[in-house]
């Protein structure tokens, strides 16, 4: 199963998220902080309704 495409709220938040992702990769940011940054930078994913799936 593929992970959903990440959509960012703005170009500035896209850049912030990219920097935070790199910082997380080298261990400068912990997982909990990265989750908070995800909540701020990424648009929420809506669950599809059953009718939309079929």
C-alpha angles and dihedrals in degrees: 000000000000122000114246119261112266115237119193128214093231142348091260091054089047089059092045091050092049091052092046091049090053091047090050091050091058094042100254092119123043126226095258092054091047090053090053091050089050090054092052099042105035127068114243117260115233119216111240118246115241092249091057092055097058 
